[in-house]
Amino acid sequence: MSEDPRRVTPVAEAVMRRGVPFNFTLDYSHVLYKIGNDEELDVAGMRDDVHAGRVVLDPFEPGNLVDEWLALGIVRWMQVRAAVPNGPRNAWARHDPDAQVAALPRYPSLPVKRGDPGRGILYPFMKPAPGEWHSPGMPTCWSRPRKWCARCWPTTTARRHRACGSSRPK
């Protein structure tokens, strides 16, 4: 299994060189939660490239992966799952290899021990009421710049599709 988004462009280009359209479902949540999180960047093997600026994850920054994939014309569908950069680990979803649940794989990408919290991937779209969220650090996670990342790339994608008038915007 690979969580490295750098593989998308080379695979898409290889497929298209053979004359086959490449249809990509854009779900940037898998990239957003890696922003500012070295442990998650290590899972994808891309910490050095991100820190050196060779890969830009932040959808607000020029040269980011969303813009790259849209420019290739490969985005045919988009799904939105709320995620924030470097979100808190999920204390309500503890790893237990003997009890399978949908959100926790038996063989996770991160090295984990029984009882470790789940990854900080998904996030509620609406700010939860007190007691409805697992992390006491929630107020800082709900700051506009961090939460806005989950809203930025869908807007960019929709604008590109609308302006292009095509299901394959460039």
Secondary structure as the mmCIF struct_conf table of DSSP 4:
data_model
#
loop_
_struct_conf.conf_type_id
_struct_conf.id
_struct_conf.beg_label_comp_id
_struct_conf.beg_label_asym_id
_struct_conf.beg_label_seq_id
_struct_conf.end_label_comp_id
_struct_conf.end_label_asym_id
_struct_conf.end_label_seq_id
HELX_RH_3T_P HELX_RH_3T_P1 PRO A 5 ARG A 7
HELX_RH_AL_P HELX_RH_AL_P1 VAL A 8 ARG A 17
TURN_TY1_P TURN_TY1_P1 ARG A 18 GLY A 19
STRN STRN1 PHE A 24 LEU A 26
TURN_TY1_P TURN_TY1_P2 TYR A 28 TYR A 28
HELX_RH_AL_P HELX_RH_AL_P2 SER A 29 LEU A 32
TURN_TY1_P TURN_TY1_P3 TYR A 33 GLY A 36
HELX_RH_AL_P HELX_RH_AL_P3 ASP A 38 ALA A 44
TURN_TY1_P TURN_TY1_P4 GLY A 45 GLY A 45
HELX_RH_AL_P HELX_RH_AL_P4 ARG A 47 HIS A 51
TURN_TY1_P TURN_TY1_P5 ALA A 52 GLY A 53
BEND BEND1 ARG A 54 VAL A 55
STRN STRN2 VAL A 56 VAL A 56
TURN_TY1_P TURN_TY1_P6 PRO A 59 PHE A 60
BEND BEND2 GLU A 61 GLU A 61
TURN_TY1_P TURN_TY1_P7 PRO A 62 GLY A 63
STRN STRN3 ASN A 64 ASN A 64
HELX_RH_AL_P HELX_RH_AL_P5 LEU A 65 LEU A 72
TURN_TY1_P TURN_TY1_P8 GLY A 73 GLY A 73
STRN STRN4 VAL A 75 MET A 78
TURN_TY1_P TURN_TY1_P9 PRO A 85 ASN A 86
HELX_LH_PP_P HELX_LH_PP_P1 GLY A 87 ARG A 89
STRN STRN5 ASN A 90 ARG A 94
TURN_TY1_P TURN_TY1_P10 PRO A 97 ASP A 98
BEND BEND3 ALA A 99 ALA A 99
STRN STRN6 VAL A 101 VAL A 101
TURN_TY1_P TURN_TY1_P11 ALA A 102 ALA A 103
STRN STRN7 LEU A 104 LEU A 104
BEND BEND4 ARG A 106 TYR A 107
BEND BEND5 SER A 109 LEU A 110
TURN_TY1_P TURN_TY1_P12 ARG A 114 GLY A 115
HELX_LH_PP_P HELX_LH_PP_P2 ASP A 116 ASP A 116
STRN STRN8 PRO A 117 GLY A 118
HELX_LH_PP_P HELX_LH_PP_P3 ARG A 119 ARG A 119
BEND BEND6 GLY A 120 GLY A 120
BEND BEND7 PHE A 125 MET A 126
HELX_LH_PP_P HELX_LH_PP_P4 LYS A 127 ALA A 129
TURN_TY1_P TURN_TY1_P13 PRO A 130 GLY A 131
BEND BEND8 GLU A 132 HIS A 134
TURN_TY1_P TURN_TY1_P14 PRO A 136 GLY A 137
HELX_RH_AL_P HELX_RH_AL_P6 MET A 138 CYS A 141
TURN_TY1_P TURN_TY1_P15 TRP A 142 TRP A 142
HELX_RH_AL_P HELX_RH_AL_P7 ARG A 144 CYS A 164
TURN_TY1_P TURN_TY1_P16 GLY A 165 GLY A 165
BEND BEND9 SER A 166 ARG A 168
#
